[in-house]
Amino acid sequence: MARLINGINGPFVGKAGAVIGYTVNGIGYMKGLYKKRTKKPKEGEALNRKKFAAAQAWLQPVTDFVRVGFKGYNERFQGFTAAKSWLMKNCIQVIDGEIRIDPALVKISSGNLPLPENIQCSMQEPNTFRISWTPVRERGFLHDQAMVMAYDLKNGAYGLVLGSDRTSGEVLVPVHPSPYPYHVYLAFIAADRSRQSDSVYLGEFWVS
């Protein structure tokens, strides 16, 4: 049984005859009932499934981060769904039939908030990343906060969704030693959480 959530002229949620109604970000959609498939998927379709699964697996450990970083991405998609859409369109390579995601192309945040200048990343003992930038004294941006993610693709991510503000010129992120490299990203979010910046990839680092 479907539910009319805004009266007879509004979208419905649930099953009605041969269709299912649902809403995403306040927009109503309909789709046909699921039918069990008996045919083997074509080569292109199978590859798309692999891409989808790879993108899902890559982003799963950083779900909370990209929910913030891709907030308000557009009217149809935001958060994890938007981050996955970006990754699938821009970051996947197919080499000899195998799916490879290039971390340097991945975005963990998307928006129009300006980034500071002279962003750099270095190691600071013990096992700590130091991300620095030119401090900002401009009104309207003083209290924007750094969003940092150090991602070990095998063991998970360390992140500060709310780190130092622009005036500090740096943020420190402690991590554990790992036999695998960390991929480090930086973005900024407005003090009132109204918008965020694009992320910038700071490189691959080893922590032993």
Backbone as CSV, one residue per row, in Angstrom:
resi,resn,N_x,N_y,N_z,CA_x,CA_y,CA_z,C_x,C_y,C_z
1,MET,0.849,-1.193,0.000,0.000,0.000,0.000,0.883,1.241,0.000
2,ALA,0.583,2.204,-0.867,1.336,3.453,-0.943,0.705,4.494,-0.024
3,ARG,1.516,5.486,0.393,1.040,6.582,1.239,1.156,7.893,0.473
4,LEU,0.107,8.689,0.468,0.149,10.029,-0.121,0.663,10.983,0.945
5,ILE,1.892,11.463,0.765,2.526,12.238,1.841,2.206,13.725,1.765
6,ASN,1.682,14.195,0.612,1.302,15.600,0.488,-0.057,15.754,-0.207
7,GLY,-0.946,14.836,0.076,-2.253,14.914,-0.542,-2.285,14.250,-1.908
8,ILE,-3.433,14.377,-2.586,-3.657,13.671,-3.841,-2.718,14.126,-4.952
9,ASN,-2.230,15.372,-4.893,-1.343,15.893,-5.940,0.144,15.746,-5.599
10,GLY,0.452,15.173,-4.490,1.847,15.039,-4.090,2.407,13.668,-4.426
11,PRO,3.710,13.452,-4.158,4.311,12.142,-4.414,3.793,11.104,-3.428
12,PHE,3.923,9.841,-3.818,3.517,8.780,-2.902,4.718,7.910,-2.556
13,VAL,4.611,7.236,-1.432,5.671,6.361,-0.947,5.102,4.972,-0.749
14,GLY,5.718,3.971,-1.376,5.265,2.601,-1.228,4.818,2.004,-2.549
15,LYS,4.189,0.849,-2.483,3.770,0.102,-3.669,2.347,0.461,-4.057
16,ALA,2.157,0.739,-5.358,0.819,0.993,-5.890,0.712,0.289,-7.230
17,GLY,0.051,-0.840,-7.241,-0.059,-1.623,-8.471,1.298,-2.141,-8.913
18,ALA,1.726,-1.761,-10.137,2.973,-2.276,-10.700,4.147,-1.325,-10.506
19,VAL,3.979,-0.281,-9.684,5.064,0.681,-9.473,5.315,0.901,-7.987
20,ILE,6.502,1.424,-7.701,6.896,1.779,-6.342,7.225,3.266,-6.328
21,GLY,6.672,4.001,-5.379,6.962,5.420,-5.233,7.925,5.657,-4.080
22,TYR,8.825,6.618,-4.259,9.778,6.969,-3.207,10.261,8.392,-3.433
23,THR,10.884,8.994,-2.417,11.387,10.361,-2.535,12.871,10.382,-2.211
24,VAL,13.612,11.265,-2.883,15.034,11.511,-2.619,15.225,13.012,-2.544
25,ASN,15.665,13.482,-1.375,15.866,14.924,-1.161,14.613,15.736,-1.494
26,GLY,13.448,15.172,-1.144,12.202,15.889,-1.328,11.593,15.779,-2.716
27,ILE,12.251,15.057,-3.643,11.754,14.900,-4.998,11.166,13.502,-5.152
28,GLY,9.943,13.423,-5.707,9.278,12.137,-5.846,9.701,11.381,-7.090
29,TYR,9.829,10.043,-6.967,10.210,9.179,-8.085,9.320,7.942,-8.081
30,MET,9.210,7.309,-9.261,8.516,6.038,-9.387,9.398,5.069,-10.162
31,LYS,9.290,3.783,-9.834,9.997,2.760,-10.597,9.157,1.494,-10.617
32,GLY,9.416,0.651,-11.612,8.681,-0.593,-11.721,9.094,-1.585,-10.655
33,LEU,8.257,-2.566,-10.426,8.570,-3.612,-9.461,9.786,-4.419,-9.923
34,TYR,10.529,-4.900,-8.963,11.715,-5.702,-9.279,11.307,-7.034,-9.897
35,LYS,11.996,-7.391,-10.981,11.777,-8.691,-11.611,13.069,-9.490,-11.576
36,LYS,12.964,-10.736,-11.162,14.136,-11.583,-11.103,14.722,-11.773,-12.498
37,ARG,16.028,-11.552,-12.596,16.683,-11.627,-13.900,17.171,-13.041,-14.175
38,THR,16.956,-13.474,-15.403,17.402,-14.823,-15.787,18.545,-14.785,-16.791
39,LYS,18.696,-13.671,-17.520,19.760,-13.563,-18.504,21.076,-13.124,-17.861
40,LYS,22.159,-13.631,-18.401,23.484,-13.238,-17.931,23.758,-11.793,-18.349
41,PRO,24.292,-10.937,-17.436,24.552,-9.543,-17.803,25.602,-9.433,-18.907
42,LYS,25.435,-8.437,-19.764,26.390,-8.206,-20.837,27.706,-7.699,-20.250
43,GLU,28.758,-7.739,-21.095,30.093,-7.383,-20.617,30.132,-5.960,-20.053
44,GLY,29.522,-5.011,-20.763,29.523,-3.627,-20.293,28.781,-3.460,-18.987
45,GLU,27.668,-4.168,-18.833,26.885,-4.089,-17.611,27.650,-4.704,-16.437
46,ALA,28.324,-5.816,-16.692,29.119,-6.454,-15.642,30.246,-5.534,-15.181
47,LEU,30.864,-4.813,-16.132,31.929,-3.886,-15.783,31.390,-2.735,-14.943
48,ASN,30.217,-2.231,-15.292,29.613,-1.153,-14.501,29.307,-1.603,-13.085
49,ARG,28.897,-2.858,-12.946,28.651,-3.390,-11.601,29.941,-3.422,-10.787
50,LYS,31.039,-3.804,-11.449,32.333,-3.815,-10.767,32.740,-2.413,-10.333
51,LYS,32.506,-1.444,-11.203,32.834,-0.057,-10.880,32.013,0.422,-9.682
52,PHE,30.731,0.089,-9.695,29.846,0.476,-8.604,30.326,-0.120,-7.283
53,ALA,30.666,-1.402,-7.308,31.116,-2.089,-6.095,32.439,-1.517,-5.597
54,ALA,33.347,-1.191,-6.525,34.646,-0.637,-6.138,34.483,0.737,-5.503
55,ALA,33.628,1.575,-6.087,33.389,2.907,-5.537,32.747,2.816,-4.156
56,GLN,31.798,1.906,-4.012,31.137,1.700,-2.724,32.145,1.291,-1.659
57,ALA,33.024,0.350,-1.994,34.009,-0.147,-1.028,35.018,0.931,-0.664
58,TRP,35.443,1.733,-1.642,36.441,2.779,-1.384,35.896,3.834,-0.423
59,LEU,34.641,4.204,-0.598,34.059,5.294,0.191,33.466,4.845,1.521
60,GLN,33.181,3.557,1.665,32.492,3.088,2.868,33.188,3.498,4.169
61,PRO,34.528,3.383,4.278,35.174,3.768,5.542,35.117,5.263,5.838
62,VAL,34.800,6.089,4.839,34.798,7.541,5.031,33.398,8.123,4.819
63,THR,32.381,7.319,5.076,30.993,7.738,4.862,30.673,9.022,5.604
64,ASP,31.004,9.098,6.895,30.668,10.290,7.685,31.355,11.528,7.129
65,PHE,32.575,11.350,6.632,33.331,12.477,6.096,32.672,13.032,4.828
66,VAL,32.360,12.164,3.884,31.801,12.659,2.617,30.365,13.144,2.772
67,ARG,29.679,12.709,3.801,28.352,13.267,4.056,28.445,14.756,4.351
68,VAL,29.509,15.150,5.042,29.753,16.562,5.308,30.317,17.241,4.059
69,GLY,31.297,16.595,3.430,31.987,17.197,2.303,31.123,17.395,1.069
70,PHE,30.126,16.545,0.885,29.249,16.661,-0.288,27.840,17.102,0.094
71,LYS,27.719,17.765,1.221,26.406,18.293,1.628,25.954,19.340,0.617
72,GLY,24.690,19.253,0.183,24.141,20.232,-0.746,24.786,20.217,-2.111
73,TYR,25.293,19.074,-2.550,26.011,18.992,-3.827,25.139,19.467,-4.988
74,ASN,23.925,18.971,-5.082,22.932,19.507,-6.018,21.546,19.095,-5.534
75,GLU,20.522,19.419,-6.316,19.152,19.159,-5.870,18.829,17.677,-5.779
76,ARG,19.500,16.862,-6.580,19.167,15.433,-6.623,20.073,14.583,-5.738
77,PHE,21.352,14.966,-5.637,22.301,14.126,-4.915,23.110,14.959,-3.927
78,GLN,23.421,14.354,-2.815,24.354,14.948,-1.875,24.917,13.832,-0.997
79,GLY,25.906,14.169,-0.181,26.485,13.201,0.734,27.152,12.037,0.032
80,PHE,26.957,10.836,0.569,27.624,9.638,0.067,27.277,9.377,-1.403
81,THR,26.019,9.558,-1.777,25.600,9.288,-3.150,26.324,10.193,-4.134
82,ALA,26.454,11.473,-3.792,27.155,12.415,-4.669,28.636,12.093,-4.752
83,ALA,29.248,11.739,-3.626,30.663,11.386,-3.628,30.920,10.161,-4.502
84,LYS,30.026,9.199,-4.438,30.182,7.986,-5.250,29.999,8.296,-6.732
85,SER,29.046,9.151,-7.058,28.834,9.540,-8.441,30.076,10.227,-9.010
86,TRP,30.666,11.131,-8.242,31.897,11.819,-8.681,33.022,10.819,-8.898
87,LEU,33.199,9.917,-7.939,34.276,8.940,-8.036,34.123,8.072,-9.274
88,MET,32.919,7.592,-9.527,32.709,6.700,-10.667,32.947,7.400,-12.000
89,LYS,32.623,8.685,-12.076,32.771,9.421,-13.325,34.205,9.876,-13.587
90,ASN,34.989,10.093,-12.513,36.262,10.790,-12.671,37.503,10.055,-12.180
91,CYS,37.358,8.998,-11.416,38.519,8.445,-10.717,38.823,6.983,-11.020
92,ILE,38.007,6.336,-11.830,38.172,4.904,-12.066,38.886,4.649,-13.384
93,GLN,39.882,3.769,-13.327,40.575,3.304,-14.521,40.350,1.798,-14.640
94,VAL,40.277,1.315,-15.865,40.136,-0.119,-16.115,41.403,-0.583,-16.820
95,ILE,42.180,-1.401,-16.136,43.450,-1.888,-16.671,43.393,-3.413,-16.739
96,ASP,43.429,-3.951,-17.981,43.329,-5.406,-18.189,42.105,-5.996,-17.495
97,GLY,41.006,-5.268,-17.572,39.763,-5.750,-16.997,39.631,-5.548,-15.496
98,GLU,40.665,-5.013,-14.858,40.637,-4.788,-13.412,40.330,-3.319,-13.118
99,ILE,39.578,-3.105,-12.056,39.183,-1.761,-11.658,40.254,-1.153,-10.754
100,ARG,40.677,0.059,-11.082,41.649,0.778,-10.251,41.121,2.183,-9.988
101,ILE,41.139,2.580,-8.726,40.719,3.927,-8.337,41.969,4.747,-8.033
102,ASP,42.126,5.866,-8.702,43.281,6.733,-8.504,42.990,7.686,-7.340
103,PRO,43.636,7.506,-6.182,43.354,8.365,-5.024,43.606,9.839,-5.289
104,ALA,44.544,10.146,-6.186,44.868,11.540,-6.466,43.721,12.280,-7.152
105,LEU,42.792,11.542,-7.758,41.670,12.157,-8.461,40.402,12.210,-7.616
106,VAL,40.408,11.532,-6.478,39.206,11.434,-5.659,38.927,12.766,-4.948
107,LYS,37.668,13.110,-4.844,37.226,14.230,-4.022,36.558,13.683,-2.769
108,ILE,36.895,14.282,-1.613,36.172,13.936,-0.399,35.333,15.131,0.074
109,SER,35.384,16.219,-0.704,34.553,17.389,-0.441,34.380,18.163,-1.739
110,SER,33.228,18.792,-1.900,32.959,19.580,-3.097,32.153,20.815,-2.711
111,GLY,32.617,21.994,-3.156,31.902,23.220,-2.842,32.636,24.441,-3.343
112,ASN,32.063,25.609,-3.083,32.623,26.849,-3.609,33.313,27.708,-2.565
113,LEU,33.527,27.196,-1.359,34.275,27.943,-0.356,35.743,28.018,-0.786
114,PRO,36.361,29.197,-0.776,37.753,29.309,-1.242,38.723,28.541,-0.338
115,LEU,39.760,27.992,-0.948,40.851,27.362,-0.212,41.936,28.391,0.081
116,PRO,42.676,28.238,1.188,43.801,29.146,1.448,44.966,28.845,0.512
117,GLU,45.962,29.700,0.523,47.130,29.525,-0.340,48.226,28.730,0.376
118,ASN,49.151,28.221,-0.426,50.370,27.564,0.064,50.076,26.372,0.976
119,ILE,49.191,25.499,0.544,48.855,24.306,1.322,49.971,23.276,1.169
120,GLN,50.447,22.737,2.294,51.514,21.757,2.286,51.242,20.687,3.335
121,CYS,51.847,19.509,3.132,51.725,18.420,4.098,53.098,17.826,4.350
122,SER,53.417,17.582,5.623,54.703,16.987,5.982,54.509,16.090,7.196
123,MET,55.508,15.255,7.481,55.468,14.378,8.650,56.103,15.075,9.835
124,GLN,55.460,14.948,10.988,55.992,15.485,12.234,55.990,14.366,13.250
125,GLU,57.141,14.127,13.871,57.222,13.024,14.833,56.388,13.327,16.055
126,PRO,55.823,12.292,16.703,55.817,10.905,16.246,54.531,10.593,15.473
127,ASN,54.679,10.082,14.302,53.554,9.583,13.499,52.418,10.593,13.373
128,THR,52.768,11.811,13.017,51.775,12.876,12.930,51.948,13.647,11.629
129,PHE,50.831,13.847,10.928,50.852,14.700,9.749,50.662,16.157,10.170
130,ARG,51.464,17.033,9.589,51.277,18.474,9.773,50.840,19.062,8.435
131,ILE,49.612,19.541,8.386,49.108,20.202,7.190,49.095,21.698,7.478
132,SER,49.743,22.470,6.619,49.872,23.905,6.852,49.389,24.697,5.646
133,TRP,49.102,25.974,5.874,48.653,26.886,4.824,48.916,28.315,5.280
134,THR,48.816,29.264,4.383,48.969,30.665,4.748,47.759,31.100,5.565
135,PRO,47.974,31.562,6.817,46.839,31.966,7.653,46.013,33.059,6.990
136,VAL,44.705,32.987,7.171,43.778,33.941,6.563,43.258,34.890,7.626
137,ARG,43.311,36.177,7.340,42.805,37.191,8.269,41.596,37.924,7.701
138,GLU,41.088,37.456,6.567,39.999,38.132,5.878,38.675,37.882,6.588
139,ARG,37.924,38.958,6.818,36.624,38.825,7.478,35.699,37.944,6.647
140,GLY,34.918,37.155,7.326,34.012,36.238,6.648,34.571,34.839,6.498
141,PHE,35.898,34.690,6.673,36.522,33.381,6.529,37.343,32.994,7.769
142,LEU,37.363,33.856,8.775,38.261,33.657,9.915,38.037,32.326,10.616
143,HIS,36.805,31.917,10.730,36.495,30.742,11.547,36.134,29.506,10.724
144,ASP,36.403,29.544,9.422,36.285,28.318,8.631,37.216,27.271,9.229
145,GLN,36.779,26.031,9.259,37.569,24.979,9.890,38.083,23.970,8.873
146,ALA,39.274,23.442,9.162,39.909,22.461,8.286,39.241,21.102,8.431
147,MET,39.070,20.425,7.320,38.602,19.044,7.270,39.738,18.222,6.662
148,VAL,40.349,17.361,7.457,41.514,16.607,7.006,41.214,15.118,7.046
149,MET,41.671,14.413,6.026,41.534,12.961,6.020,42.839,12.324,5.585
150,ALA,43.328,11.400,6.396,44.484,10.575,6.052,43.970,9.151,5.905
151,TYR,44.006,8.638,4.694,43.322,7.384,4.367,44.335,6.302,4.013
152,ASP,44.410,5.287,4.867,45.139,4.057,4.583,44.130,3.119,3.916
153,LEU,44.310,2.837,2.642,43.303,2.117,1.877,43.060,0.698,2.376
154,LYS,43.987,0.150,3.141,43.828,-1.217,3.663,43.232,-1.245,5.061
155,ASN,43.547,-0.244,5.869,43.179,-0.304,7.282,42.222,0.777,7.747
156,GLY,41.826,1.696,6.841,40.862,2.714,7.246,41.440,4.108,7.243
157,ALA,40.641,5.062,7.736,40.999,6.476,7.638,41.027,7.133,9.006
158,TYR,41.889,8.143,9.085,41.925,9.019,10.245,41.542,10.401,9.757
159,GLY,40.564,11.018,10.371,40.143,12.314,9.873,39.725,13.251,10.989
160,LEU,39.826,14.530,10.693,39.299,15.570,11.554,38.265,16.336,10.739
161,VAL,37.010,16.026,10.964,35.973,16.740,10.231,35.961,18.202,10.668
162,LEU,36.263,18.456,11.918,36.350,19.813,12.436,37.710,20.007,13.093
163,GLY,38.636,20.594,12.354,39.974,20.815,12.873,40.236,22.286,13.130
164,SER,41.485,22.700,12.998,41.877,24.080,13.252,41.207,25.034,12.259
165,ASP,41.060,26.315,12.672,40.472,27.276,11.750,41.550,27.904,10.871
166,ARG,41.125,28.733,9.918,42.044,29.292,8.923,43.142,30.149,9.551
167,THR,42.835,30.810,10.669,43.803,31.733,11.255,44.997,31.016,11.868
168,SER,44.865,29.738,12.190,45.953,29.000,12.841,47.073,28.650,11.870
169,GLY,46.727,28.442,10.609,47.737,28.116,9.605,48.214,26.683,9.610
170,GLU,47.660,25.826,10.480,48.085,24.432,10.481,47.097,23.561,11.240
171,VAL,47.172,22.265,10.988,46.416,21.280,11.745,47.272,20.023,11.830
172,LEU,47.241,19.350,12.979,48.017,18.142,13.206,47.090,16.942,13.278
173,VAL,47.465,15.865,12.569,46.651,14.653,12.536,47.519,13.451,12.903
174,PRO,47.380,12.891,14.116,48.145,11.696,14.490,47.582,10.450,13.833
175,VAL,48.469,9.546,13.413,48.055,8.292,12.784,48.911,7.157,13.324
176,HIS,48.492,5.921,13.049,49.262,4.751,13.439,50.234,4.356,12.323
177,PRO,51.377,3.776,12.672,52.255,3.223,11.637,51.517,2.169,10.820
178,SER,51.877,2.054,9.550,51.209,1.111,8.667,52.156,0.654,7.571
179,PRO,52.040,-0.594,7.132,52.844,-1.051,5.986,52.296,-0.532,4.654
180,TYR,51.196,0.197,4.707,50.576,0.742,3.500,50.620,2.266,3.553
181,PRO,50.614,2.925,2.406,50.703,4.388,2.404,49.392,5.047,2.820
182,TYR,49.520,6.264,3.319,48.364,7.114,3.593,48.181,8.096,2.437
183,HIS,46.933,8.344,2.087,46.603,9.369,1.106,45.910,10.496,1.874
184,VAL,46.456,11.711,1.737,46.034,12.812,2.593,45.263,13.863,1.787
185,TYR,44.148,14.320,2.365,43.269,15.290,1.721,42.945,16.427,2.700
186,LEU,42.700,17.604,2.146,42.313,18.756,2.958,41.167,19.504,2.284
187,ALA,40.214,19.966,3.089,39.150,20.857,2.631,38.812,21.775,3.798
188,PHE,37.945,22.754,3.551,37.500,23.652,4.614,35.987,23.739,4.610
189,ILE,35.428,23.948,5.811,33.992,24.098,5.972,33.711,25.407,6.696
190,ALA,32.655,26.113,6.287,32.306,27.392,6.889,31.889,27.205,8.351
191,ALA,32.122,28.244,9.139,31.802,28.177,10.563,30.322,27.892,10.800
192,ASP,29.457,28.418,9.921,28.022,28.181,10.091,27.533,26.942,9.346
193,ARG,28.468,26.176,8.774,28.185,24.912,8.077,27.331,25.124,6.825
194,SER,27.314,26.332,6.298,26.481,26.625,5.138,27.108,26.155,3.834
195,ARG,28.417,26.006,3.784,29.086,25.558,2.568,30.480,25.048,2.903
196,GLN,31.084,24.385,1.938,32.413,23.838,2.108,33.197,24.021,0.806
197,SER,34.505,23.750,0.884,35.368,23.901,-0.288,35.521,22.575,-1.012
198,ASP,36.071,22.643,-2.215,36.584,21.430,-2.843,37.726,20.895,-1.985
199,SER,37.947,19.605,-2.046,39.110,19.043,-1.362,40.331,19.131,-2.264
200,VAL,41.502,19.100,-1.642,42.757,19.075,-2.380,43.541,17.843,-1.929
201,TYR,44.096,17.117,-2.885,44.885,15.926,-2.578,46.319,16.361,-2.296
202,LEU,46.858,15.956,-1.135,48.178,16.411,-0.708,49.276,15.379,-0.920
203,GLY,48.918,14.185,-1.375,49.944,13.216,-1.724,49.866,11.922,-0.941
204,GLU,50.820,11.060,-1.250,50.937,9.735,-0.643,52.115,9.753,0.330
205,PHE,51.890,9.261,1.552,52.907,9.296,2.599,52.988,7.945,3.299
206,TRP,54.208,7.566,3.668,54.445,6.313,4.378,54.760,6.620,5.840
207,VAL,54.134,5.854,6.744,54.352,6.012,8.185,54.760,4.649,8.733
208,SER,56.019,4.509,9.053,56.511,3.204,9.527,56.924,3.249,10.979
